[in-house]
């Protein structure tokens, strides 16, 4: 499978997971799309630096477009291959969907403190 085929499969699997398996329906909420716009801005910024300066390179045979990074066009948006945006979308949606799913089921309803941590070698007061 190519990177493109895997990315498309992950998008389909994520939509099915969100809408019908976990039934969180995040993709139908305006709040999700507002938050995702913020996430995708920073994803494009980070991915643009990594691919624009050739820190990360892609084989043109497995992505849409060529292996030469361009600002916009040739299967890229701000130097990032479209597939990276697809994977980023799937990652964000699944992270949020699972968070909502487990939250609705009462996983750790009450926050619990972890072990006492010593700060600069000092013991906690009793």
N, C-alpha and C positions, 0 to 999 in steps of 0.2 A: 504494500500500500504506500501511496505517496503521502507526504505531509498534508497536502490539500485534502485528500480523501479522509484521513484520520481526523482532521479539524472539522470537516463537515459532519462526520459521524458523531463527534463529541457534541456539536451543537444540537443535533437531532436528539441524542441521548439526554442531554441536559434539559431540553424543552419538555420531553416526555417525562423525565424525572420530576421536574417542577410542577407541571400541570396535572399529571394523572397518577404518578406513583406516590409522591410525597404530599401532593395536593396543597402545596404552599401558595401557588399561583402568584409568585413574586413578579412574573413577567406582565401581569395585568395591572400592576400598581404604579401610579405616577411617582411615588416616593422612590421606588426602585430605580426608575429610569433617570431621575434627578441624581441619585447617588452614583449610578453607573456613569453618568456623564463626567463626574468628577474623577472617578477611577480611570476612565478611558483617556482623559487628558494626561494624567500622570503616566499611564502606560505608554502612550504615544511619545511623551517626552523622554522617558527612560529608553524605550526601544529605539527611538530615533537616534539617540546618542550612541547606543551600542552598535546598531547596524550602519548608521551614517559614517562613523569613524572606522568601520570595518573591524571592530572588536569581535563581533559575531558575524559570520558569513553563512550564506545559504547556497545550496546547490540549486541552480536554476532548473534542473530537471525534475525536482520534486516540489517546487512551489509554483504558484501562479506568477508569471513574469520571469525575469531573468535573474542571474546572480549578481548583477550590477545594481547597487542601490541608487535609486533616484528619489527626489523629494516627494513627488506625487506622480502616479501613473505607473504603468508596467507592473501592475499587481501590488503596488506599495502605496502606503499612506504615511507621509512623514518618515520615509525610509523603511518603515516597518512592513514586512510582508503581511498581506491580508490574513494569512493563516495564524500569525501571532495574535492578531486581534480576535480571531475566532476562539483560539485556545484561552485567551484572557477572559473573554466573555463566559465561556464554559466554566472556568475556574471560579470566577466571581459569583456566578449564579448558583453553582453547586455549593460553594462555601456558605452562602447566605441561606439557601434552601435547607441544607442540613441543619444549620443553626436554628432556624425557625421550627423545623420539624422536631428536633430534640427538645427545644424550649417548650413547645406545646405539650410535650409528654412529661414535663416536670422533672427533667434531668437537672439536678442540683437547684431546686427551687429556692433554697436559702443559701446565700453565699457563706462559705465557711473559710475561716482563716487557716492558713498553712502553719507550719511549725514556727516557733519563735525564732527570729533571726537576730543574731548579735550584730551590733553596729559598732565598728571600730574596737572590737574586743570587749565592749562593755556588757555587763550582765543586765537583763531586764529587771526593773524594780518590781517588788511584790506588792 
